[in-house]
Amino acid sequence: MTSIKHQRLESQLQRALSEIIAQDLKNKDMGLVSITAVELTNDLSYLTVFVHFMNSREDKQEANLETLEKKSGAIKAILGKKVSLRKMPELIFKIDTSFAEAEKIEGLLKKVNNE
């Protein structure tokens, strides 16, 4: 169970990352990027960032993820200026697959309703 302080820190990191990706990266090839969730380890050493690339094909999403991973050092440096922490956590980017799964379930439910 995470503490309220831990949850607040995750929320602050998520907001800051959203701003950084939207304003500071300015990579037009990625299109719109949404930070759907973040998970910070209890020892504050790793931050898993779940991203969703809107209006992007599945093959393009992997390329976009690689772009974020390559720029993780710059993102981490900017994040350090926005959020005050003794040690900035390592960033781990993952594609949020919940949207695709939701669409798949919705399609199955429509199919069942039609039958």
BABATI-41277 format. One record per atom (N, C-alpha, C, O): residue in three letters; atom name; x, y, z. Coordinates in nm, 3 decimals. Atoms other than C-alpha are relative to their C-alpha. Layout:
residu=ala; atome=CA; px=X; py=Y; pz=Z
...
***
This chain:
residu=met; atome=N; px=0.084; py=-0.118; pz=0.000
residu=met; atome=CA; px=0.000; py=0.000; pz=0.000
residu=met; atome=C; px=0.089; py=0.124; pz=0.000
residu=met; atome=O; px=0.182; py=0.135; pz=0.079
residu=thr; atome=N; px=-0.083; py=-0.120; pz=0.009
residu=thr; atome=CA; px=0.141; py=0.335; pz=-0.097
residu=thr; atome=C; px=-0.056; py=0.110; pz=0.088
residu=thr; atome=O; px=-0.177; py=0.120; pz=0.110
residu=ser; atome=N; px=0.041; py=-0.110; pz=-0.087
residu=ser; atome=CA; px=0.134; py=0.636; pz=0.127
residu=ser; atome=C; px=-0.054; py=0.116; pz=-0.082
residu=ser; atome=O; px=-0.035; py=0.122; pz=-0.203
residu=ile; atome=N; px=0.054; py=-0.118; pz=0.067
residu=ile; atome=CA; px=-0.039; py=0.961; pz=0.045
residu=ile; atome=C; px=0.113; py=0.085; pz=-0.056
residu=ile; atome=O; px=0.101; py=0.142; pz=-0.165
residu=lys; atome=N; px=-0.116; py=-0.078; pz=0.047
residu=lys; atome=CA; px=0.300; py=1.133; pz=0.015
residu=lys; atome=C; px=0.055; py=-0.061; pz=-0.129
residu=lys; atome=O; px=0.092; py=0.012; pz=-0.222
residu=his; atome=N; px=-0.048; py=0.070; pz=0.118
residu=his; atome=CA; px=0.409; py=0.870; pz=-0.238
residu=his; atome=C; px=-0.093; py=0.025; pz=-0.119
residu=his; atome=O; px=-0.047; py=0.049; pz=-0.231
residu=gln; atome=N; px=0.098; py=-0.025; pz=0.107
residu=gln; atome=CA; px=0.087; py=0.914; pz=-0.439
residu=gln; atome=C; px=0.008; py=0.144; pz=-0.050
residu=gln; atome=O; px=-0.003; py=0.169; pz=-0.170
residu=arg; atome=N; px=-0.014; py=-0.141; pz=0.040
residu=arg; atome=CA; px=0.129; py=1.294; pz=-0.438
residu=arg; atome=C; px=0.123; py=0.020; pz=-0.086
residu=arg; atome=O; px=0.120; py=0.094; pz=-0.185
residu=leu; atome=N; px=-0.124; py=-0.011; pz=0.078
residu=leu; atome=CA; px=0.485; py=1.259; pz=-0.565
residu=leu; atome=C; px=-0.019; py=-0.060; pz=-0.140
residu=leu; atome=O; px=0.027; py=-0.003; pz=-0.238
residu=glu; atome=N; px=0.029; py=0.059; pz=0.131
residu=glu; atome=CA; px=0.369; py=1.026; pz=-0.844
residu=glu; atome=C; px=-0.084; py=0.095; pz=-0.086
residu=glu; atome=O; px=-0.057; py=0.111; pz=-0.205
residu=ser; atome=N; px=0.085; py=-0.094; pz=0.072
residu=ser; atome=CA; px=0.100; py=1.276; pz=-0.941
residu=ser; atome=C; px=0.080; py=0.120; pz=-0.049
residu=ser; atome=O; px=0.062; py=0.165; pz=-0.162
residu=gln; atome=N; px=-0.083; py=-0.114; pz=0.037
residu=gln; atome=CA; px=0.350; py=1.562; pz=-0.943
residu=gln; atome=C; px=0.095; py=-0.037; pz=-0.115
residu=gln; atome=O; px=0.113; py=0.041; pz=-0.208
residu=leu; atome=N; px=-0.089; py=0.046; pz=0.106
residu=leu; atome=CA; px=0.593; py=1.361; pz=-1.157
residu=leu; atome=C; px=-0.076; py=-0.020; pz=-0.132
residu=leu; atome=O; px=-0.025; py=0.013; pz=-0.239
residu=gln; atome=N; px=0.080; py=0.021; pz=0.121
residu=gln; atome=CA; px=0.315; py=1.267; pz=-1.401
residu=gln; atome=C; px=-0.034; py=0.133; pz=-0.067
residu=gln; atome=O; px=-0.024; py=0.145; pz=-0.189
residu=arg; atome=N; px=0.031; py=-0.132; pz=0.057
residu=arg; atome=CA; px=0.209; py=1.630; pz=-1.446
residu=arg; atome=C; px=0.123; py=0.063; pz=-0.065
residu=arg; atome=O; px=0.115; py=0.117; pz=-0.175
residu=ala; atome=N; px=-0.123; py=-0.059; pz=0.053
residu=ala; atome=CA; px=0.568; py=1.745; pz=-1.495
residu=ala; atome=C; px=0.044; py=-0.070; pz=-0.128
residu=ala; atome=O; px=0.086; py=-0.004; pz=-0.223
residu=leu; atome=N; px=-0.037; py=0.074; pz=0.121
residu=leu; atome=CA; px=0.639; py=1.469; pz=-1.748
residu=leu; atome=C; px=-0.091; py=0.035; pz=-0.117
residu=leu; atome=O; px=-0.046; py=0.047; pz=-0.230
residu=ser; atome=N; px=0.094; py=-0.038; pz=0.106
residu=ser; atome=CA; px=0.325; py=1.558; pz=-1.943
residu=ser; atome=C; px=0.037; py=0.135; pz=-0.059
residu=ser; atome=O; px=0.035; py=0.152; pz=-0.181
residu=glu; atome=N; px=-0.042; py=-0.132; pz=0.047
residu=glu; atome=CA; px=0.439; py=1.920; pz=-1.963
residu=glu; atome=C; px=0.128; py=-0.008; pz=-0.082
residu=glu; atome=O; px=0.140; py=0.056; pz=-0.186
residu=ile; atome=N; px=-0.130; py=0.012; pz=0.068
residu=ile; atome=CA; px=0.792; py=1.823; pz=-2.066
residu=ile; atome=C; px=-0.019; py=-0.058; pz=-0.140
residu=ile; atome=O; px=0.036; py=-0.006; pz=-0.237
residu=ile; atome=N; px=0.018; py=0.065; pz=0.129
residu=ile; atome=CA; px=0.679; py=1.593; pz=-2.344
residu=ile; atome=C; px=-0.080; py=0.088; pz=-0.095
residu=ile; atome=O; px=-0.051; py=0.093; pz=-0.215
residu=ala; atome=N; px=0.083; py=-0.086; pz=0.085
residu=ala; atome=CA; px=0.417; py=1.837; pz=-2.472
residu=ala; atome=C; px=0.073; py=0.126; pz=-0.045
residu=ala; atome=O; px=0.057; py=0.170; pz=-0.159
residu=gln; atome=N; px=-0.058; py=-0.131; pz=0.029
residu=gln; atome=CA; px=0.627; py=2.154; pz=-2.456
residu=gln; atome=C; px=0.148; py=-0.004; pz=-0.036
residu=gln; atome=O; px=0.190; py=0.065; pz=-0.129
residu=asp; atome=N; px=-0.145; py=-0.007; pz=0.016
residu=asp; atome=CA; px=0.998; py=2.078; pz=-2.438
residu=asp; atome=C; px=0.056; py=-0.093; pz=-0.108
residu=asp; atome=O; px=0.157; py=-0.061; pz=-0.170
residu=leu; atome=N; px=-0.053; py=0.093; pz=0.100
residu=leu; atome=CA; px=1.043; py=1.778; pz=-2.668
residu=leu; atome=C; px=-0.027; py=0.046; pz=-0.142
residu=leu; atome=O; px=0.063; py=0.045; pz=-0.226
residu=lys; atome=N; px=0.040; py=-0.052; pz=0.130
residu=lys; atome=CA; px=0.854; py=1.916; pz=-2.967
residu=lys; atome=C; px=0.044; py=-0.091; pz=-0.115
residu=lys; atome=O; px=0.106; py=-0.046; pz=-0.211
residu=asn; atome=N; px=-0.028; py=0.095; pz=0.107
residu=asn; atome=CA; px=0.891; py=1.603; pz=-3.178
residu=asn; atome=C; px=-0.130; py=-0.023; pz=-0.076
residu=asn; atome=O; px=-0.220; py=-0.092; pz=-0.028
residu=lys; atome=N; px=0.124; py=0.007; pz=0.079
residu=lys; atome=CA; px=0.628; py=1.631; pz=-3.450
residu=lys; atome=C; px=-0.028; py=-0.140; pz=-0.052
residu=lys; atome=O; px=-0.143; py=-0.174; pz=-0.081
residu=asp; atome=N; px=0.019; py=0.136; pz=0.049
residu=asp; atome=CA; px=0.684; py=1.272; pz=-3.562
residu=asp; atome=C; px=-0.079; py=-0.086; pz=0.099
residu=asp; atome=O; px=-0.149; py=-0.179; pz=0.057
residu=met; atome=N; px=0.070; py=0.079; pz=-0.100
residu=met; atome=CA; px=0.544; py=1.137; pz=-3.234
residu=met; atome=C; px=-0.148; py=0.033; pz=0.006
residu=met; atome=O; px=-0.228; py=-0.052; pz=0.047
residu=gly; atome=N; px=0.140; py=-0.040; pz=-0.011
residu=gly; atome=CA; px=0.217; py=1.328; pz=-3.256
residu=gly; atome=C; px=-0.037; py=0.028; pz=0.144
residu=gly; atome=O; px=0.047; py=0.071; pz=0.224
residu=leu; atome=N; px=0.045; py=-0.025; pz=-0.137
residu=leu; atome=CA; px=0.011; py=1.358; pz=-2.941
residu=leu; atome=C; px=0.038; py=-0.117; pz=0.090
residu=leu; atome=O; px=0.013; py=-0.233; pz=0.058
residu=val; atome=N; px=-0.042; py=0.101; pz=-0.097
residu=val; atome=CA; px=0.151; py=1.174; pz=-2.642
residu=val; atome=C; px=-0.069; py=0.029; pz=0.131
residu=val; atome=O; px=-0.070; py=0.142; pz=0.180
residu=ser; atome=N; px=0.068; py=-0.014; pz=-0.128
residu=ser; atome=CA; px=-0.045; py=1.113; pz=-2.326
residu=ser; atome=C; px=0.067; py=-0.090; pz=0.104
residu=ser; atome=O; px=0.091; py=-0.208; pz=0.079
residu=ile; atome=N; px=-0.052; py=0.078; pz=-0.112
residu=ile; atome=CA; px=0.105; py=1.003; pz=-1.995
residu=ile; atome=C; px=-0.122; py=-0.050; pz=0.076
residu=ile; atome=O; px=-0.189; py=0.028; pz=0.143
residu=thr; atome=N; px=0.123; py=0.053; pz=-0.061
residu=thr; atome=CA; px=-0.168; py=0.771; pz=-1.868
residu=thr; atome=C; px=0.019; py=-0.035; pz=0.147
residu=thr; atome=O; px=-0.076; py=-0.026; pz=0.225
residu=ala; atome=N; px=-0.026; py=0.036; pz=-0.139
residu=ala; atome=CA; px=-0.002; py=0.661; pz=-1.544
residu=ala; atome=C; px=0.150; py=-0.004; pz=0.024
residu=ala; atome=O; px=0.229; py=-0.018; pz=-0.070
residu=val; atome=N; px=-0.139; py=0.019; pz=-0.041
residu=val; atome=CA; px=0.325; py=0.650; pz=-1.354
residu=val; atome=C; px=0.001; py=-0.086; pz=0.126
residu=val; atome=O; px=-0.091; py=-0.081; pz=0.207
residu=glu; atome=N; px=-0.017; py=0.082; pz=-0.120
residu=glu; atome=CA; px=0.448; py=0.402; pz=-1.094
residu=glu; atome=C; px=0.142; py=0.021; pz=0.051
residu=glu; atome=O; px=0.239; py=-0.010; pz=-0.018
residu=leu; atome=N; px=-0.128; py=-0.027; pz=-0.063
residu=leu; atome=CA; px=0.729; py=0.502; pz=-0.861
residu=leu; atome=C; px=0.029; py=-0.111; pz=0.100
residu=leu; atome=O; px=-0.056; py=-0.145; pz=0.182
residu=thr; atome=N; px=-0.034; py=0.105; pz=-0.095
residu=thr; atome=CA; px=0.913; py=0.229; pz=-0.673
residu=thr; atome=C; px=0.010; py=0.059; pz=0.141
residu=thr; atome=O; px=0.028; py=0.179; pz=0.157
residu=asn; atome=N; px=-0.002; py=-0.047; pz=-0.139
residu=asn; atome=CA; px=0.913; py=0.249; pz=-0.293
residu=asn; atome=C; px=0.131; py=0.068; pz=0.038
residu=asn; atome=O; px=0.133; py=0.158; pz=0.122
residu=asp; atome=N; px=-0.129; py=-0.063; pz=-0.031
residu=asp; atome=CA; px=1.283; py=0.336; pz=-0.285
residu=asp; atome=C; px=0.030; py=0.121; pz=-0.089
residu=asp; atome=O; px=0.139; py=0.178; pz=-0.082
residu=leu; atome=N; px=-0.008; py=-0.118; pz=0.087
residu=leu; atome=CA; px=1.224; py=0.614; pz=-0.544
residu=leu; atome=C; px=0.111; py=-0.008; pz=-0.104
residu=leu; atome=O; px=0.158; py=0.095; pz=-0.152
residu=ser; atome=N; px=-0.110; py=0.011; pz=0.095
residu=ser; atome=CA; px=1.487; py=0.473; pz=-0.779
residu=ser; atome=C; px=-0.045; py=-0.020; pz=-0.144
residu=ser; atome=O; px=0.031; py=0.009; pz=-0.236
residu=tyr; atome=N; px=0.051; py=0.021; pz=0.135
residu=tyr; atome=CA; px=1.269; py=0.383; pz=-1.079
residu=tyr; atome=C; px=-0.141; py=0.057; pz=-0.013
residu=tyr; atome=O; px=-0.224; py=0.043; pz=0.077
residu=leu; atome=N; px=0.132; py=-0.054; pz=0.032
residu=leu; atome=CA; px=0.972; py=0.557; pz=-1.238
residu=leu; atome=C; px=-0.044; py=-0.061; pz=-0.132
residu=leu; atome=O; px=0.013; py=-0.032; pz=-0.237
residu=thr; atome=N; px=0.056; py=0.059; pz=0.120
residu=thr; atome=CA; px=0.769; py=0.353; pz=-1.484
residu=thr; atome=C; px=-0.106; py=0.095; pz=-0.053
residu=thr; atome=O; px=-0.199; py=0.131; pz=0.018
residu=val; atome=N; px=0.089; py=-0.097; pz=0.062
residu=val; atome=CA; px=0.589; py=0.585; pz=-1.725
residu=val; atome=C; px=-0.079; py=-0.070; pz=-0.109
residu=val; atome=O; px=-0.021; py=-0.120; pz=-0.206
residu=phe; atome=N; px=0.086; py=0.062; pz=0.099
residu=phe; atome=CA; px=0.292; py=0.449; pz=-1.918
residu=phe; atome=C; px=-0.048; py=0.108; pz=-0.097
residu=phe; atome=O; px=-0.110; py=0.206; pz=-0.056
residu=val; atome=N; px=0.032; py=-0.100; pz=0.101
residu=val; atome=CA; px=0.240; py=0.637; pz=-2.244
residu=val; atome=C; px=-0.099; py=-0.057; pz=-0.102
residu=val; atome=O; px=-0.101; py=-0.177; pz=-0.130
residu=his; atome=N; px=0.093; py=0.036; pz=0.107
residu=his; atome=CA; px=-0.032; py=0.634; pz=-2.507
residu=his; atome=C; px=0.023; py=0.100; pz=-0.113
residu=his; atome=O; px=0.014; py=0.221; pz=-0.093
residu=phe; atome=N; px=-0.021; py=-0.083; pz=0.117
residu=phe; atome=CA; px=0.042; py=0.764; pz=-2.855
residu=phe; atome=C; px=-0.131; py=0.007; pz=-0.076
residu=phe; atome=O; px=-0.173; py=-0.091; pz=-0.137
residu=met; atome=N; px=0.130; py=-0.016; pz=0.063
residu=met; atome=CA; px=-0.283; py=0.902; pz=-2.989
residu=met; atome=C; px=0.016; py=0.009; pz=-0.151
residu=met; atome=O; px=0.113; py=0.065; pz=-0.202
residu=asn; atome=N; px=0.003; py=-0.002; pz=0.147
residu=asn; atome=CA; px=-0.367; py=0.858; pz=-3.358
residu=asn; atome=C; px=0.128; py=-0.057; pz=-0.059
residu=asn; atome=O; px=0.183; py=-0.004; pz=-0.156
residu=ser; atome=N; px=-0.124; py=0.059; pz=0.047
residu=ser; atome=CA; px=-0.067; py=0.632; pz=-3.406
residu=ser; atome=C; px=-0.021; py=-0.149; pz=-0.024
residu=ser; atome=O; px=-0.082; py=-0.219; pz=0.057
residu=arg; atome=N; px=0.010; py=0.142; pz=0.030
residu=arg; atome=CA; px=-0.046; py=0.292; pz=-3.573
residu=arg; atome=C; px=0.089; py=-0.079; pz=0.095
residu=arg; atome=O; px=0.179; py=-0.023; pz=0.158
residu=glu; atome=N; px=-0.073; py=0.084; pz=-0.095
residu=glu; atome=CA; px=0.090; py=0.000; pz=-3.373
residu=glu; atome=C; px=0.149; py=-0.006; pz=-0.031
residu=glu; atome=O; px=0.231; py=-0.003; pz=0.060
residu=asp; atome=N; px=-0.142; py=0.006; pz=0.037
residu=asp; atome=CA; px=0.417; py=-0.021; pz=-3.569
residu=asp; atome=C; px=0.071; py=0.132; pz=0.029
residu=asp; atome=O; px=0.190; py=0.133; pz=0.059
residu=lys; atome=N; px=-0.056; py=-0.133; pz=-0.027
residu=lys; atome=CA; px=0.473; py=0.354; pz=-3.523
residu=lys; atome=C; px=0.019; py=0.021; pz=0.150
residu=lys; atome=O; px=0.106; py=0.098; pz=0.191
residu=gln; atome=N; px=-0.009; py=-0.017; pz=-0.145
residu=gln; atome=CA; px=0.419; py=0.326; pz=-3.147
residu=gln; atome=C; px=0.134; py=-0.049; pz=0.054
residu=gln; atome=O; px=0.191; py=0.014; pz=0.144
residu=glu; atome=N; px=-0.130; py=0.051; pz=-0.044
residu=glu; atome=CA; px=0.735; py=0.116; pz=-3.103
residu=glu; atome=C; px=0.111; py=0.100; pz=-0.032
residu=glu; atome=O; px=0.202; py=0.120; pz=0.048
residu=ala; atome=N; px=-0.100; py=-0.100; pz=0.039
residu=ala; atome=CA; px=0.939; py=0.378; pz=-3.292
residu=ala; atome=C; px=-0.009; py=0.122; pz=0.092
residu=ala; atome=O; px=0.092; py=0.179; pz=0.131
residu=asn; atome=N; px=0.019; py=-0.113; pz=-0.090
residu=asn; atome=CA; px=0.788; py=0.652; pz=-3.076
residu=asn; atome=C; px=0.055; py=-0.032; pz=0.139
residu=asn; atome=O; px=0.115; py=0.054; pz=0.204
residu=leu; atome=N; px=-0.051; py=0.042; pz=-0.131
residu=leu; atome=CA; px=0.874; py=0.455; pz=-2.761
residu=leu; atome=C; px=0.153; py=0.006; pz=0.001
residu=leu; atome=O; px=0.213; py=0.049; pz=0.099
residu=glu; atome=N; px=-0.146; py=-0.007; pz=0.011
residu=glu; atome=CA; px=1.235; py=0.423; pz=-2.879
residu=glu; atome=C; px=0.049; py=0.143; pz=0.004
residu=glu; atome=O; px=0.153; py=0.172; pz=0.065
residu=thr; atome=N; px=-0.036; py=-0.141; pz=-0.002
residu=thr; atome=CA; px=1.247; py=0.798; pz=-2.937
residu=thr; atome=C; px=-0.002; py=0.053; pz=0.143
residu=thr; atome=O; px=0.089; py=0.125; pz=0.184
residu=leu; atome=N; px=0.007; py=-0.044; pz=-0.140
residu=leu; atome=CA; px=1.133; py=0.861; pz=-2.579
residu=leu; atome=C; px=0.115; py=-0.059; pz=0.083
residu=leu; atome=O; px=0.173; py=0.010; pz=0.166
residu=glu; atome=N; px=-0.110; py=0.063; pz=-0.074
residu=glu; atome=CA; px=1.390; py=0.612; pz=-2.446
residu=glu; atome=C; px=0.134; py=0.067; pz=-0.030
residu=glu; atome=O; px=0.217; py=0.083; pz=0.059
residu=lys; atome=N; px=-0.124; py=-0.068; pz=0.037
residu=lys; atome=CA; px=1.668; py=0.785; pz=-2.640
residu=lys; atome=C; px=0.011; py=0.136; pz=0.066
residu=lys; atome=O; px=0.120; py=0.181; pz=0.101
residu=lys; atome=N; px=0.000; py=-0.134; pz=-0.059
residu=lys; atome=CA; px=1.564; py=1.122; pz=-2.498
residu=lys; atome=C; px=-0.022; py=-0.003; pz=0.151
residu=lys; atome=O; px=-0.045; py=0.102; pz=0.211
residu=ser; atome=N; px=0.029; py=0.010; pz=-0.143
residu=ser; atome=CA; px=1.518; py=0.992; pz=-2.143
residu=ser; atome=C; px=0.099; py=0.080; pz=0.085
residu=ser; atome=O; px=0.062; py=0.131; pz=0.191
residu=gly; atome=N; px=-0.099; py=-0.079; pz=-0.075
residu=gly; atome=CA; px=1.840; py=1.162; pz=-2.027
residu=gly; atome=C; px=-0.038; py=0.147; pz=0.004
residu=gly; atome=O; px=-0.033; py=0.210; pz=0.109
residu=ala; atome=N; px=0.043; py=-0.140; pz=0.007
residu=ala; atome=CA; px=1.720; py=1.503; pz=-2.145
residu=ala; atome=C; px=-0.128; py=0.022; pz=0.078
residu=ala; atome=O; px=-0.144; py=0.122; pz=0.148
residu=ile; atome=N; px=0.127; py=-0.010; pz=-0.074
residu=ile; atome=CA; px=1.372; py=1.439; pz=-2.004
residu=ile; atome=C; px=0.027; py=-0.001; pz=0.150
residu=ile; atome=O; px=-0.032; py=0.076; pz=0.225
residu=lys; atome=N; px=-0.035; py=0.011; pz=-0.142
residu=lys; atome=CA; px=1.525; py=1.340; pz=-1.671
residu=lys; atome=C; px=0.064; py=0.129; pz=0.051
residu=lys; atome=O; px=0.039; py=0.171; pz=0.164
residu=ala; atome=N; px=-0.065; py=-0.125; pz=-0.040
residu=ala; atome=CA; px=1.737; py=1.657; pz=-1.662
residu=ala; atome=C; px=-0.102; py=0.112; pz=0.018
residu=ala; atome=O; px=-0.096; py=0.188; pz=0.115
residu=ile; atome=N; px=0.104; py=-0.103; pz=-0.010
residu=ile; atome=CA; px=1.437; py=1.882; pz=-1.727
residu=ile; atome=C; px=-0.091; py=-0.030; pz=0.119
residu=ile; atome=O; px=-0.133; py=0.061; pz=0.191
residu=leu; atome=N; px=0.085; py=0.041; pz=-0.112
residu=leu; atome=CA; px=1.231; py=1.684; pz=-1.476
residu=leu; atome=C; px=0.065; py=0.037; pz=0.133
residu=leu; atome=O; px=-0.004; py=0.076; pz=0.227
residu=gly; atome=N; px=-0.072; py=-0.036; pz=-0.121
residu=gly; atome=CA; px=1.500; py=1.745; pz=-1.215
residu=gly; atome=C; px=-0.012; py=0.148; pz=0.034
residu=gly; atome=O; px=-0.005; py=0.186; pz=0.151
residu=lys; atome=N; px=0.017; py=-0.143; pz=-0.024
residu=lys; atome=CA; px=1.453; py=2.119; pz=-1.259
residu=lys; atome=C; px=-0.142; py=0.034; pz=0.045
residu=lys; atome=O; px=-0.164; py=0.133; pz=0.114
residu=lys; atome=N; px=0.141; py=-0.027; pz=-0.033
residu=lys; atome=CA; px=1.074; py=2.096; pz=-1.222
residu=lys; atome=C; px=-0.042; py=-0.062; pz=0.133
residu=lys; atome=O; px=-0.127; py=-0.007; pz=0.203
residu=val; atome=N; px=0.037; py=0.072; pz=-0.123
residu=val; atome=CA; px=1.053; py=1.848; pz=-0.932
residu=val; atome=C; px=0.123; py=-0.015; pz=0.087
residu=val; atome=O; px=0.227; py=-0.063; pz=0.042
residu=ser; atome=N; px=-0.114; py=0.003; pz=-0.090
residu=ser; atome=CA; px=1.278; py=1.872; pz=-0.632
residu=ser; atome=C; px=0.008; py=-0.135; pz=0.072
residu=ser; atome=O; px=-0.073; py=-0.166; pz=0.160
residu=leu; atome=N; px=-0.028; py=0.128; pz=-0.065
residu=leu; atome=CA; px=1.414; py=1.530; pz=-0.534
residu=leu; atome=C; px=0.150; py=-0.011; pz=0.022
residu=leu; atome=O; px=0.229; py=0.045; pz=-0.053
residu=arg; atome=N; px=-0.143; py=0.018; pz=-0.028
residu=arg; atome=CA; px=1.744; py=1.430; pz=-0.380
residu=arg; atome=C; px=0.068; py=-0.075; pz=-0.114
residu=arg; atome=O; px=0.175; py=-0.036; pz=-0.160
residu=lys; atome=N; px=-0.051; py=0.079; pz=0.112
residu=lys; atome=CA; px=1.799; py=1.169; pz=-0.651
residu=lys; atome=C; px=-0.114; py=-0.024; pz=-0.097
residu=lys; atome=O; px=-0.220; py=-0.075; pz=-0.057
residu=met; atome=N; px=0.104; py=0.017; pz=0.100
residu=met; atome=CA; px=1.600; py=1.163; pz=-0.974
residu=met; atome=C; px=-0.007; py=-0.147; pz=-0.039
residu=met; atome=O; px=0.096; py=-0.209; pz=-0.066
residu=pro; atome=N; px=0.013; py=0.142; pz=0.035
residu=pro; atome=CA; px=1.460; py=0.816; pz=-1.053
residu=pro; atome=C; px=0.031; py=-0.025; pz=-0.148
residu=pro; atome=O; px=0.016; py=0.064; pz=-0.232
residu=glu; atome=N; px=-0.020; py=0.042; pz=0.139
residu=glu; atome=CA; px=1.553; py=0.627; pz=-1.369
residu=glu; atome=C; px=-0.137; py=-0.014; pz=-0.065
residu=glu; atome=O; px=-0.231; py=-0.063; pz=-0.003
residu=leu; atome=N; px=0.127; py=0.003; pz=0.070
residu=leu; atome=CA; px=1.277; py=0.653; pz=-1.629
residu=leu; atome=C; px=-0.010; py=-0.127; pz=-0.085
residu=leu; atome=O; px=0.081; py=-0.161; pz=-0.160
residu=ile; atome=N; px=0.030; py=0.119; pz=0.080
residu=ile; atome=CA; px=1.125; py=0.338; pz=-1.780
residu=ile; atome=C; px=-0.130; py=0.028; pz=-0.072
residu=ile; atome=O; px=-0.235; py=0.044; pz=-0.009
residu=phe; atome=N; px=0.120; py=-0.029; pz=0.079
residu=phe; atome=CA; px=0.880; py=0.401; pz=-2.063
residu=phe; atome=C; px=-0.063; py=-0.130; pz=-0.048
residu=phe; atome=O; px=0.006; py=-0.220; pz=-0.095
residu=lys; atome=N; px=0.076; py=0.115; pz=0.049
residu=lys; atome=CA; px=0.609; py=0.148; pz=-2.148
residu=lys; atome=C; px=-0.125; py=0.050; pz=-0.070
residu=lys; atome=O; px=-0.183; py=0.151; pz=-0.032
residu=ile; atome=N; px=0.122; py=-0.035; pz=0.072
residu=ile; atome=CA; px=0.322; py=0.160; pz=-2.394
residu=ile; atome=C; px=-0.119; py=-0.049; pz=0.080
residu=ile; atome=O; px=-0.123; py=-0.164; pz=0.123
residu=asp; atome=N; px=0.123; py=0.036; pz=-0.072
residu=asp; atome=CA; px=-0.017; py=0.163; pz=-2.222
residu=asp; atome=C; px=-0.092; py=-0.072; pz=-0.098
residu=asp; atome=O; px=-0.141; py=-0.012; pz=-0.194
residu=thr; atome=N; px=0.081; py=0.082; pz=0.091
residu=thr; atome=CA; px=-0.212; py=-0.117; pz=-2.386
residu=thr; atome=C; px=-0.147; py=-0.005; pz=0.043
residu=thr; atome=O; px=-0.226; py=-0.075; pz=-0.020
residu=ser; atome=N; px=0.137; py=0.008; pz=-0.051
residu=ser; atome=CA; px=-0.533; py=-0.059; pz=-2.189
residu=ser; atome=C; px=-0.102; py=0.051; pz=-0.102
residu=ser; atome=O; px=-0.215; py=0.003; pz=-0.105
residu=phe; atome=N; px=0.093; py=-0.052; pz=0.100
residu=phe; atome=CA; px=-0.690; py=0.142; pz=-2.474
residu=phe; atome=C; px=-0.030; py=-0.106; pz=-0.106
residu=phe; atome=O; px=-0.146; py=-0.123; pz=-0.145
residu=ala; atome=N; px=0.019; py=0.106; pz=0.100
residu=ala; atome=CA; px=-0.638; py=-0.140; pz=-2.726
residu=ala; atome=C; px=-0.083; py=-0.114; pz=0.059
residu=ala; atome=O; px=-0.170; py=-0.170; pz=-0.008
residu=glu; atome=N; px=0.076; py=0.106; pz=-0.065
residu=glu; atome=CA; px=-0.769; py=-0.394; pz=-2.476
residu=glu; atome=C; px=-0.147; py=0.041; pz=0.019
residu=glu; atome=O; px=-0.237; py=-0.042; pz=0.003
residu=ala; atome=N; px=0.137; py=-0.049; pz=-0.018
residu=ala; atome=CA; px=-1.076; py=-0.179; pz=-2.406
residu=ala; atome=C; px=-0.076; py=-0.006; pz=-0.133
residu=ala; atome=O; px=-0.193; py=-0.044; pz=-0.135
residu=glu; atome=N; px=0.064; py=0.007; pz=0.132
residu=glu; atome=CA; px=-1.150; py=-0.154; pz=-2.780
residu=glu; atome=C; px=-0.032; py=-0.144; pz=-0.037
residu=glu; atome=O; px=-0.137; py=-0.172; pz=-0.095
residu=lys; atome=N; px=0.021; py=0.141; pz=0.029
residu=lys; atome=CA; px=-1.113; py=-0.530; pz=-2.813
residu=lys; atome=C; px=-0.120; py=-0.054; pz=0.078
residu=lys; atome=O; px=-0.203; py=-0.125; pz=0.022
residu=ile; atome=N; px=0.112; py=0.043; pz=-0.084
residu=ile; atome=CA; px=-1.354; py=-0.595; pz=-2.524
residu=ile; atome=C; px=-0.131; py=0.061; pz=-0.050
residu=ile; atome=O; px=-0.234; py=-0.006; pz=-0.054
residu=glu; atome=N; px=0.119; py=-0.066; pz=0.052
residu=glu; atome=CA; px=-1.599; py=-0.340; pz=-2.662
residu=glu; atome=C; px=-0.049; py=-0.067; pz=-0.128
residu=glu; atome=O; px=-0.170; py=-0.084; pz=-0.146
residu=gly; atome=N; px=0.037; py=0.070; pz=0.123
residu=gly; atome=CA; px=-1.593; py=-0.515; pz=-2.999
residu=gly; atome=C; px=-0.063; py=-0.135; pz=0.029
residu=gly; atome=O; px=-0.161; py=-0.174; pz=-0.035
residu=leu; atome=N; px=0.057; py=0.129; pz=-0.037
residu=leu; atome=CA; px=-1.657; py=-0.850; pz=-2.835
residu=leu; atome=C; px=-0.140; py=0.015; pz=0.060
residu=leu; atome=O; px=-0.228; py=-0.066; pz=0.033
residu=leu; atome=N; px=0.131; py=-0.024; pz=-0.059
residu=leu; atome=CA; px=-1.948; py=-0.708; pz=-2.635
residu=leu; atome=C; px=-0.104; py=0.035; pz=-0.106
residu=leu; atome=O; px=-0.218; py=-0.009; pz=-0.099
residu=lys; atome=N; px=0.090; py=-0.035; pz=0.111
residu=lys; atome=CA; px=-2.103; py=-0.559; pz=-2.950
residu=lys; atome=C; px=-0.038; py=-0.125; pz=-0.079
residu=lys; atome=O; px=-0.152; py=-0.143; pz=-0.120
residu=lys; atome=N; px=0.023; py=0.125; pz=0.074
residu=lys; atome=CA; px=-2.064; py=-0.895; pz=-3.122
residu=lys; atome=C; px=-0.100; py=-0.088; pz=0.075
residu=lys; atome=O; px=-0.189; py=-0.147; pz=0.014
residu=val; atome=N; px=0.090; py=0.081; pz=-0.082
residu=val; atome=CA; px=-2.239; py=-1.074; pz=-2.834
residu=val; atome=C; px=-0.140; py=0.060; pz=0.000
residu=val; atome=O; px=-0.239; py=-0.014; pz=-0.007
residu=asn; atome=N; px=0.131; py=-0.066; pz=0.001
residu=asn; atome=CA; px=-2.521; py=-0.817; pz=-2.828
residu=asn; atome=C; px=-0.073; py=-0.017; pz=-0.133
residu=asn; atome=O; px=-0.195; py=-0.027; pz=-0.137
residu=asn; atome=N; px=0.060; py=0.016; pz=0.132
residu=asn; atome=CA; px=-2.578; py=-0.854; pz=-3.203
residu=asn; atome=C; px=-0.051; py=-0.143; pz=-0.022
residu=asn; atome=O; px=-0.142; py=-0.165; pz=-0.102
residu=glu; atome=N; px=0.040; py=0.140; pz=0.017
residu=glu; atome=CA; px=-2.612; py=-1.233; pz=-3.172
residu=glu; atome=C; px=-0.116; py=-0.035; pz=0.083
residu=glu; atome=O; px=-0.162; py=-0.149; pz=0.080
***
